[in-house]
């Protein structure tokens, strides 16, 4: 195989059996292996980075989402407020989740296969949380609460916890779970 020294991939001639990593480009009836950085120099092709963004409906607490992601994924880091306009965190250094409003979050990532898989897992978790967790209405501090109201609220909280841990749970009477 002949190596053209004009290209970065050919700066060092590989040894027999050594792996060569590059792009295989076919032009007319000739094939060339070149480094990705040389693609625009020696052909009419170019490479681009694509940044993607999607806004998803999410009405739950943003901290709950971050906590659930930390339970499932290895690398979830909170971002300082200087880098983002509101609360945000980064997943596997590839995907950024931002709090947009009480009803929406946005996901930002660069288009590549690994970032796509991270995106898919985060969206699946967001949709799962939105579907399964029942909404617990928070009452104001000024309202007087009777013992019966406190028991109903405790049942709702326990039910929400059981649903998030075990899936669909039917709530009958307290003591008959």
N, C-alpha and C positions, 0 to 999 in steps of 0.2 A: 504494500500500500504506500502511496506517495503522499508526503505531508508538505503542504504549501506553508512556508514560514511566515507569510504575511498575516496569518490568522493566529489568534491567541492560543487556540487549542494545539497548534503545531509548534509553539515556542520550544517545547521539549519533546523530542521523539520518544514515544513510549517503548518500553522494553517488551520483549516477547511474553505474552500472557497477561500483560498489564491491562486493566480495564480503562477504556476511554469513554468519558461521559460528555455528551454534547447533543446537538440537534442534527438529525439526518435530513438534508434538504435535497430534493430532486429538482433539477432544472434541465429541461429538455431530456437528454438521454444520459446525463451525468449526475452522480450523487456526490454530495459534499457533507462532511461532518464538521460542524463548527460550534464554537461556544455561543451561548445565547446572546452575549454582548456583541458578537460579531454579526448577528443576523441582519441588522439594518445596514451594515457597511457593505457586505458582499452579496446582498440580494435586495429585492424590492419589498421584502416583508419587514414588518416591525412588530414589536411586542408592546403591550399596554397593560397597566394594572387597572382593574375594575374595582371600584368601591361600591358596595351595595348598602342600602338602608331600607328598613321596613318598619312600619308602625303597627303595633298589635294592641288590640283592646285588652286591658288588664285593669281590674278594679280593686284588686287585693293590695295589701301593704307591700311596699317595695322591699322592706327589710325581710319579709317572709320569703319573697322570691330569692333574694341573695342567700339567705340561710339554707333554703332547700337546695340551691345549686351547689353550695359548699358541701352539703351532705353527699351529693352525688358525684361531682366533678372534683378533680385534684386542685386546680389552680383557679381560684376566684379572688380577685383583689379589688378592694374599694379604691376608687379614684378620688384624688383631692378635688375640691370644688373649683380650684383655679383651672384645671384641665377641662372641666365640663361646666355647663350652666346650671346644673342641679345635681342631685344624687345620681351616681353612676358607678358601675363596676366593670371590670375586664375579666373575661373568661379565657383561660389558656393563652393569654397574650395575643388573641386573634379576633375576639368578638367583644364589642362594647355594648353594654345594656344601659340605657339612659331613661330616667324618669321624666316623662314629658308632661303629664297632667294626671289628675285623679283617675282618669279613665284610659290612659294610654302609656305605653312604653315604646321606645324605639331601639332597634338593634342595628349596629353598624359593623361591617366586616369587609375585608378584601376578598375578592373572588379567587378561591383555590379549593381543591378537594377537601383538605383538612378543615379549613374554616367552614366549609359547607356542612361537614358532619357535626361540628360544634354548634353551628346555627340550628341544624335540625334537632339536636338534643335539647337545646334551650327552648325552642319553640314548642316542642312536645311537652316539656315540663310546664311552661306557661299555660298552655291550653289545658293540661291536666289539672293544674291548680285552680284555674278559673272554673272548670266544670265541676269539680268535686267538693270544694270547700264551701259549705253553706255560709251565708253572711250572718254575722252576729251584730245586732244593732247595739251600739254603745250608748248608754243612757247618760244624761247630764248629771253632774254631781249635785245640783240643786234639787233634783227630783227626790222625793221621799220614797224609799223602797220598803215594801213590806217583806216579810219572810217568804211569802209565796212567790213574789217577783224575783227575789234572790235565788230561790230554788229553780225557777224556770230558766233564769240566766245561766246558772251553773249547769243545768241539763244541756242547754244549747252549746256551751263551751265544751263540755265533755263529748257531746255528739260530734262537734266539729273536729275535735282531736281524734276520735275513733275513726271518723271518715278519712281523715288525712293519713292515718296509719294503716287502716285495714280495708279501705274502699267502702262500698255501700253497706251501711249498717242501719238496721231498722231500730227505731226508738219506740219502745212500748212504754212500760211503766218503770219508774226508777226502782232498781232492784231486780228487774227481769230482763237483763241485757242478753 
